[in-house]
């Protein structure tokens, strides 16, 4: 089960990275197309019109996906910002208790966000909501990716909570998967 969960978190990280790479490729192609068009106009020929309509909107949807699908992986490798100045000054037992309390709070907030994201996604699907940009994208698609990322984070938080309670991990920073 441990290897499955670590693989699941890693998969989210890979999907997140892939989405960021797609954004990069789209932007490089858009800029290259503009440079080529400008060069052709300078040479006195017609521009090819290599602009990608709705690129900014599509990049925004991909960024949303990259952010949410990478949440669980980032959490499990200790990549989220954590101010632990007070935490380090506390006794070991109090640190563990504080980690449990904070994880329960994070779990509750994430469950709340997941529930309402599911409802939002269902409503968008049910009403046939489309984005208002140049490329009409059904909004339930990027919202569903957001829900998947939140569910992944919910699983990671529950995994961390069980690990803290059972003693498998002693601190949240110890949660990083073993390669």
C-alpha angles and dihedrals in degrees: 000000000000092000091047093053093046089049090049092053091046090050089057089052092050092048089049092051091047091054091050090050091051089052089051093049092048092051093046091050092048093050092044090051091051092049091049092048091049091049092050091050090049089053090052098251130117119275116247093224096231093171116134108222114225094012093139092052094047090047088051091053091048090049090052089051093046091050097050100037089052096051098089094044092048090049094050094050092047094248098135116100110265126179103208102163091113092035093059092050093057126089116267095253092050090048091056092047091049090049090053093049093047092047091051090051091048090047091052093048092047092047089051092049092045093051094051092042089055090051091048092049092049091049091049090051093044094049094039093237114191130193114257097228130101091279111052105222120183101247094219090072099065089034090055090053088052090052091050090052092049091049089051090051090047090054091047092050092048089048090051092047092052089046092052094047095046094042095242087127124027100198135015090246088061091061096093113124117249113245 
